[in-house]
Amino acid sequence: MSQLRHHVLRLSGYAAALPTPFDDADEVDLAAFERLCHRQIEEGTTALVACGTTGEASTLSRAEQSAVVRAAVGAARGRVPVIAGAGSNSTTHAIELSKDAEAAGADALLSVVPYYNKPTPAGMYAHFRAIADATSLPIILYDVPSRTVCGLADDTIARLAELPQIIGLKDATGDVTRPQRLRALLGSEFRLLSGDDATALPFLGQGGDGCISVTANVAPGLCRAMYLAWKQGEIARAQQLAGSVARLTTALFRESNPAPAKYALSVMDMMSPRVRLPLVEVRSETKAEIDRILAHLGTHYCGHMIASVPRQDRGADHARPKPKFMVVS
């Protein structure tokens, strides 16, 4: 077994669900994406998660998804595993994306519950089993009923976990009691990962292994510090840090993900705030709230420590001054 495959099978801690940057021509900006990957690795991410919900995978072409996964693999250089979103409401398309991700060098797949179709539990089982039969990569199931309308039942997860390639679950239900229930069904080896930043700490407290996080894109050091404090039994410290995580998370979900996160990263000069239609960039009220929180985090963990630097006005399009951030050791 390769070292990265072993890492996936024992995945824990925080991994950022990476956004896909776009340039002014609405093309994928691979250079900016690679910078995001390098920053996450430098800040201790446990994996790079590409082409998921935050990666706007539903608006990417098949070729674009392959290019993004290849860019993540190239940036990782074997230092951390790359988990590729490869889900679809069409089983055939999900299999194609899974094979593309494997060919691009991904170490594992993130496979979402089929959306829109509203399959029965039997249909969901057949869908994920067909994907598992078509690829040799480990598969992390992704349950996000707020977007897919229907969710994965515990007993369906237990059936799927009998397949050797189904090794984990990204749970975005917000149900913090679920890890305890699933542990009794699945044992200690099955990876239970929160997909809901707002409830990640109590999810961990109930037996979860980690979080695939939107918030960690903006404040990877803060999220990692909270996780390590909890892991080391420093519960009061973890709860204190969770307050800062919660304030940032609330701002990042004021509007449809990933538009607020992309704006925050644009303030930090990491990428453009552009999103693809039908998403649009965030409103001025959301920008102001993110600016305020980022300025506060300038005196706390955000990457390493970050320092606030005033940005000069640049004409009518930049009439409201924004805090600019630089990473410092």
Residue pairs with C-beta under 8 A, 6 or more apart in sequence:
1 9
3 78
4 78
4 80
4 81
4 107
5 81
5 107
5 138
7 46
7 47
7 80
7 81
7 107
8 47
8 81
8 83
8 107
8 108
8 138
8 167
9 138
9 167
9 189
9 191
10 191
11 46
11 47
11 81
11 168
11 191
11 193
11 209
11 210
12 46
12 191
12 209
12 210
13 44
13 45
13 46
13 210
13 211
13 224
13 227
14 45
14 46
14 210
14 211
14 213
14 216
14 220
14 223
14 224
14 227
15 45
15 46
15 47
15 48
15 49
15 83
15 193
15 210
15 211
15 212
15 213
15 216
16 36
16 40
16 45
16 48
16 49
16 212
16 213
16 214
16 216
16 217
16 220
17 49
17 52
17 53
17 54
17 55
17 195
17 212
17 213
17 214
17 217
18 33
18 36
18 37
18 40
18 48
18 49
18 50
18 52
18 54
18 55
18 72
18 217
19 36
19 54
19 55
19 56
19 217
19 258
19 261
19 262
19 265
19 271
20 28
20 33
20 50
20 51
20 55
20 56
20 57
20 60
20 64
20 68
21 28
21 29
21 32
21 33
21 36
21 262
21 271
21 272
21 274
22 28
22 29
22 272
22 274
22 275
22 276
23 29
23 32
23 272
23 274
24 272
24 274
26 274
26 276
28 60
28 64
28 67
28 68
29 271
29 272
30 67
30 68
30 71
32 270
32 271
32 272
33 68
33 71
33 72
33 75
33 271
34 71
34 74
34 75
35 270
35 271
36 217
36 265
36 270
36 271
37 48
37 71
37 72
37 75
37 76
38 75
39 220
39 270
39 303
39 327
40 48
40 216
40 217
40 220
41 48
41 75
41 76
41 79
41 80
43 220
43 221
43 224
43 303
43 304
44 220
44 221
44 224
45 80
45 216
45 220
45 224
46 80
46 210
47 80
47 81
47 82
47 83
47 107
47 108
48 72
48 75
48 76
48 80
48 81
48 82
48 83
49 55
49 83
49 85
49 110
49 212
50 68
50 69
50 71
50 72
50 82
50 83
50 84
50 85
51 57
51 60
51 65
51 68
51 69
51 84
51 85
51 86
51 101
52 85
52 110
52 112
52 142
52 212
53 85
53 112
53 144
53 147
53 257
53 258
54 214
54 217
54 257
54 258
54 261
55 68
55 85
55 258
56 258
56 275
56 276
56 279
57 65
57 85
57 87
59 276
59 277
59 279
60 68
62 96
62 97
62 100
65 84
65 85
65 86
65 97
65 100
65 101
66 100
66 101
66 103
66 104
69 82
69 84
69 100
69 101
69 104
69 105
69 106
70 104
70 105
72 82
72 84
72 106
73 82
73 104
73 105
73 106
76 82
81 107
81 108
82 105
82 106
82 107
82 108
83 106
83 107
83 108
83 109
83 110
83 140
83 212
84 101
84 104
84 106
84 108
84 109
84 110
85 109
85 110
85 112
85 142
86 94
86 97
86 98
86 100
86 101
86 109
86 110
86 111
86 131
87 94
87 97
87 110
87 111
87 112
87 113
87 114
87 142
88 94
88 97
88 112
88 114
89 114
89 115
89 116
89 117
90 114
91 114
91 126
91 127
91 130
91 131
94 111
94 114
94 127
94 131
95 130
95 131
95 134
95 135
98 109
98 111
98 131
98 134
98 135
98 137
99 134
99 135
101 109
101 137
102 109
102 135
102 136
102 137
106 137
107 137
107 138
108 137
108 138
108 139
108 140
108 167
109 131
109 135
109 137
109 138
109 139
109 140
110 140
110 142
110 170
110 212
111 128
111 131
111 139
111 140
111 141
111 142
112 142
112 144
112 148
113 124
113 141
113 142
113 143
113 144
113 145
113 148
113 150
113 151
113 152
114 123
114 124
114 127
114 148
115 147
115 148
115 149
116 148
116 149
117 123
118 149
118 150
119 127
119 150
121 153
121 155
121 156
124 150
124 152
124 156
125 156
125 159
125 160
128 139
128 141
128 160
128 163
128 166
129 160
129 163
131 139
132 139
132 163
132 165
132 166
135 165
136 165
137 165
138 165
138 166
138 167
138 168
139 165
139 166
139 167
140 167
140 168
140 169
140 170
140 191
140 193
141 152
141 157
141 160
141 166
141 168
141 169
141 170
142 169
142 170
142 172
142 195
143 151
143 152
143 157
143 169
143 170
143 171
143 172
143 173
143 195
144 170
144 172
144 173
144 195
145 151
145 172
145 173
146 172
151 173
152 169
154 178
154 181
154 182
154 185
155 185
157 169
157 182
157 185
157 186
158 182
158 185
158 186
160 166
161 185
161 186
161 190
167 189
167 190
167 191
168 190
168 191
168 192
168 193
168 209
169 182
169 190
169 191
169 192
169 193
170 193
170 194
170 195
170 212
171 178
171 179
171 192
171 193
171 194
171 195
171 196
171 203
171 208
172 194
172 195
172 196
173 196
174 196
174 198
174 199
176 199
176 202
176 203
176 205
176 206
177 206
178 192
178 203
178 206
179 192
179 203
179 206
179 207
179 208
180 206
180 207
182 190
182 192
182 207
183 192
183 207
186 192
191 209
191 210
192 203
192 207
192 208
192 209
193 208
193 209
193 210
193 211
193 212
194 200
194 203
194 204
194 208
194 210
194 211
194 212
194 213
195 211
195 212
196 203
197 211
197 213
197 214
197 215
197 245
197 249
197 252
197 253
198 246
198 249
198 250
198 253
200 208
200 211
200 213
200 245
201 226
201 230
201 238
201 239
201 242
201 245
203 211
204 210
204 211
204 227
204 230
205 230
210 227
211 223
211 227
213 223
214 249
214 252
214 253
214 257
214 258
214 261
215 223
215 245
215 248
215 249
215 252
216 223
216 224
217 261
217 264
217 265
218 248
218 252
218 261
218 264
218 265
218 268
218 294
218 302
219 244
219 245
219 248
219 297
219 301
219 302
219 303
220 302
220 303
221 301
221 302
221 303
221 304
221 305
222 241
222 244
222 245
222 248
222 297
222 300
222 301
222 302
223 245
225 241
225 301
226 238
226 241
226 242
226 245
227 238
229 235
229 237
229 238
229 241
230 238
241 301
244 296
244 297
244 300
244 301
247 293
247 296
248 293
248 297
251 260
251 264
251 286
251 289
251 290
251 293
252 260
252 261
252 264
252 290
253 260
254 260
254 282
254 285
254 286
254 289
255 282
255 283
255 286
256 279
258 275
259 273
259 275
259 279
259 280
259 281
259 282
260 282
260 286
260 290
262 271
262 272
262 273
262 274
262 275
262 281
263 273
263 281
263 282
263 286
263 287
263 290
264 290
264 294
265 271
265 273
266 272
266 273
267 290
267 291
267 294
267 322
267 323
267 324
267 325
268 294
268 306
268 324
268 325
269 324
269 325
269 326
273 281
273 282
274 281
275 281
282 290
284 320
287 320
287 322
288 320
291 322
291 323
294 302
294 308
294 323
294 325
295 308
295 323
297 306
298 306
298 307
298 308
298 323
298 325
302 325
303 327
304 327
304 328
304 329
305 328
305 329
306 325
306 326
306 327
306 328
307 325
307 326
307 328
308 323
308 324
308 325
309 323
309 324
309 325
309 326
310 321
310 323
310 324
311 318
311 321
311 322
311 323
311 324
312 321
313 319
313 321
